[in-house]
Amino acid sequence: MNHPNPAIVTQAGARRLPRWALFLLCFAYALPGFLGRDAWKSEDMAALGFMAELVQGTSNWLQPTLIGLPPENPAVLPYWLGAWAMQLAPTWISPDFVVRLPFLLLLGMAMVATWYGTYYLARNPLAQPVPFAFGGEALPADYARAMADGGLLAFIACLGLAQLAHETTPALAQLGFSALFFFAMAALPYRKHGPAVAAALGLIGLSLSGAPSLAILFGLGSAVLHYADRATELADSARNRRITRESIAIALITLVSAALAMALGLLNWKIQLPHAYLADWSGYAELLVWFTWPAWPLTLWTLWRWRHQLFNRRISRHVALPAWFFAVCAVATLMTGSSDRTLLLALPALAALAAFALPTLKRQVSALIDWFTLLFFSGCALTIWVVWIAMQTGVPAQPAANVARLAPGFQSSFSFLAFAIATLATLAWVALVKWRVGRHRAAIWKSLVLPAGGAALSWLLFMTLWMPLLNYAQSYTVLVQRTQAQLTTPGCVEVLGLGQGQIAAFQFYGNLHLVPMRAGANCPWLLVEPLPDLSVPTNLDASVWTQPLLIQHPANRGESVLLFKRSVPVASEANEDSAPAVQIEPAVAETSEKK
């Protein structure tokens, strides 16, 4: 006979992860990526450009712009946070580092909210383990803490979290506020004022961060689920009235956040029905698989093992609530074309669902997870070290040649601090593997220790050993330096077709005054995005703009720009007809980059 509650956990299995180890893991994962780099392309750099214009007073705070252009994904709160940080910070601190501090706090808030959200879901009576005939089952609070540790480990282990959670973009703000609202709905049956404040901040913050439609779906769906959690017994009439009031309050907060987003022009529905092409659907499935690994197989196991509770007289809050959050994000990813940045918001709820698979895993499955994780992340760490040694010494020759081919012009450098941190992290991984292969079978979170530790190790090694290489390839610094070397005379620069990340980079790192190409601008220079074959666009007047020069990013051909010089004053343009396109082969600008 299948018991409706599949969790069978002893008190020994409810031991919690040592706090020092959990905090160290979170810091090792959160800090790298926010330190020691320039803004990366393209959303990270574009967001910095919007923040800088707010500080300079050249943009409206209620409608942020970049050289008069609105953001591709409307939002206000993330840009406010970065601009406030730049205004409050001392002048001797680099502005592109200062803006990352509030986003580091947002990532920390997402981690804390995931832990507490899983904790309160595990406190649900329907989620508690089966009581034993003679006692010895896990105590409710201890069981909930162990499950919360597992939920946070699953969150850190998700592969798709790494880069997006370390960028100063609206996506990270959306993650933080959606996780805050997830915690609020999980804790609402057990706390009163704290979850209410968290729910309001979460929904309003999510709306102002550029995801008002998701805030509406999260809020209204959660209000319905909370209302459905009422008991059928008459003795619980007082509790039912309280749940009714709370559900109405959540719905009202949702409407307020939607009205605020509408007033600021942020509420835009972008429904794009998927095409019936196999390539599109296979790409969507591939994104779900790698982005949410290893949480998604555990989530499927949770839904299967806890399926009997889904049709109980009362709602299984610990399954239904995170399932709703994940379903909204998964469908929105498919129907809005926003891909991974929308799916990012599902990770806290997905991690909570994955945690509820832990008490039901068989020993063979747990061992399979451990061995796969051990081989995968040990292989990743070994590859990172081998390539780093090749960059430093030239041996092995093949990895060194690959780096030279993919990032021409890159000059590696040795950092003792980065080397020491990477060495300590690798030794910590070895110690963690040694601990896991020992006889530590009691703790229910044990199966997620290696996935979380391996994800943190790989990210930390990337952000220490490979940071100079990644910064060279992922930033616009080299492209800006090459362009500055060609600007022989001062003056403004007109732009046509450039991405917002490129525009922000030329303004922030190049100190160039950019304006959109328009009649009457009279700038001596023009920057244009070339055609896919790197040729000159056909809509430029060859009698006005001459001497095209192709300036390429050494590590990314798609980030190239064309630099034109004005040949006639602007006053004569109005009386001339458009001339044929410039028919010359552009030359590649070759200048030395000095980091």
Buried (B, 14 or more C-beta within 10 A) or exposed (E): EEEBBBBBBBBEBBBBBEEEBBEEBBEBBBBBBBEBBBBBBBBBBBBBBBBBBBBEEEBEEEEBBBBEEBBEBBBBBBBBBBBBBBEEBEEEEEBBBBBBBBBBBBBBBBBBBBBBBBBBBBBBEBBBBBEEEEEEBBEBEBBBBBBBBBBBBBBBBBBBBBBBBBBBBBBBBBBBBBBBBBBBBBBBBEBEEBBBEBBBBBBBBBBBBBBBBBBBBBBBBBBBBBBEBBEEEEEEEEBBEBBEEBBEBBBEBBEBBBEBBEEBEBBEEEEEEEEEEEEEEEEBEEBBEEBBBBBBBBBEBBBEBBBEBEEEEBBBBBBBBBBBBBBBBBEBBBBBEBBBBBBBBBBBBBBBBBBBBBBBBEEEBBEEBBEEBBEBBBEBBEEBBBBBBBBBEEEEEEBBEEBBEEBEBBEBEEBEEBBEBBEEBBEBBEEBBEBBEEEEEBBBBBBBBBBBBBBBBBBBBBBBBBBBBBBBBBBBBBBBBBBBBBBEEEEBBBBBBBBBBBBBBBBBBBEBEBBEBEEEBBBBBBBBBBEEEBBBBEEBBBBBBBBBBBBBBBBBEEBBBBBBBBEEEEEEBEEEEEEEBBEEEBEEBEBEBEE
